[in-house]
Amino acid sequence: MPFNQFTPRNFTADAVQTYAPVMSGVYGISNAREWIYIGESDNIQGSLLNHLHEINSPLKKHEPTGFVFEVCDQARRAARQDRLVIEYGPSCNRLATQHS
């Protein structure tokens, strides 16, 4: 089942602060070619802002341009993230799995 939000927002600090909630949920980061990363967090906005400020990370090397999110409770978050990773196959989640 895809993300509830279909249209990505711009992956900028202003857009993250405007649209991403300070709530529990899952989020996806993409560019025009691929899904880069799908994560889960107690604070969607905070996690997205942290990704924006990373320097030389695998995520940043993929030049992210957009984000989507879904609010969900902590009990369902990890399972929802796993499902979305299987569905979308984001490149940085695959890298993390290969290095584990």
C-alpha distance (Angstrom), angle and dihedral (degrees) to the residues before:
residue distance angle dihedral
M1 . . .
P2 3.84 . .
F3 3.79 126.7 .
N4 3.81 113.1 -68.7
Q5 3.81 88.9 -127.6
F6 3.80 110.2 65.0
T7 3.80 103.3 -178.0
P8 3.80 115.6 65.9
R9 3.79 121.7 -134.2
N10 3.80 119.7 -134.2
F11 3.79 111.0 -84.4
T12 3.80 95.6 -123.5
A13 3.80 130.9 122.0
D14 3.82 91.5 -112.3
A15 3.81 93.7 51.8
V16 3.81 93.0 44.4
Q17 3.82 91.0 50.8
T18 3.81 91.3 45.9
Y19 3.80 101.0 44.2
A20 3.81 111.1 18.0
P21 3.80 113.8 84.8
V22 3.78 127.2 -133.8
M23 3.79 87.8 -122.6
S24 3.79 141.7 106.3
G25 3.79 116.6 -82.6
V26 3.78 150.1 92.5
Y27 3.79 129.7 -71.5
G28 3.76 139.4 -170.7
I29 3.79 130.0 -149.5
S30 3.80 121.1 -158.1
N31 3.77 147.1 159.6
A32 3.79 128.9 -148.6
R33 3.82 92.0 -80.8
E34 3.79 107.1 38.6
W35 3.77 152.2 -0.8
I36 3.78 106.0 -95.7
Y37 3.80 106.1 -175.9
I38 3.79 140.3 -3.8
G39 3.78 117.2 -162.8
E40 3.77 143.0 169.0
S41 3.78 128.2 -139.1
D42 3.79 148.3 164.5
N43 3.81 86.3 -125.8
I44 3.81 115.0 34.7
Q45 3.80 94.0 -174.4
G46 3.80 93.8 49.0
S47 3.80 93.3 48.8
L48 3.80 92.5 49.4
L49 3.80 91.3 48.7
N50 3.81 89.8 50.1
H51 3.82 90.0 53.2
L52 3.81 89.8 49.9
H53 3.80 91.2 55.4
E54 3.81 96.4 47.5
I55 3.78 115.0 113.5
N56 3.81 123.3 -147.9
S57 3.80 93.6 -7.3
P58 3.80 121.2 149.6
L59 3.81 88.0 -111.3
K60 3.82 93.4 55.1
K61 3.82 91.4 47.9
H62 3.82 87.4 64.8
E63 3.83 90.4 59.1
P64 3.82 100.1 -125.9
T65 3.79 116.6 -147.1
G66 3.82 106.2 169.5
F67 3.79 145.4 33.9
V68 3.79 138.8 -164.7
F69 3.78 130.5 -174.7
E70 3.78 146.1 -174.4
V71 3.76 126.5 -152.6
C72 3.80 112.4 -131.6
D73 3.77 136.1 152.2
Q74 3.78 123.5 -94.4
A75 3.80 93.3 -107.7
R76 3.85 92.3 61.8
R77 3.79 99.9 33.0
A78 3.81 102.0 90.4
A79 3.81 93.4 45.2
R80 3.81 91.1 48.5
Q81 3.81 90.9 49.3
D82 3.81 90.9 50.1
R83 3.81 91.3 50.4
L84 3.81 92.7 49.4
V85 3.83 92.0 47.2
I86 3.81 89.9 53.4
E87 3.81 91.3 47.4
Y88 3.82 99.0 44.9
G89 3.83 103.0 26.1
P90 3.82 96.5 -147.1
S91 3.80 112.7 -154.4
C92 3.83 98.2 -129.6
N93 3.80 93.5 48.6
R94 3.82 87.7 54.0
L95 3.81 90.0 51.0
A96 3.82 90.9 51.9
T97 3.81 90.6 50.7
Q98 3.80 92.5 49.0
H99 3.82 91.9 52.4
S100 3.81 96.1 47.0
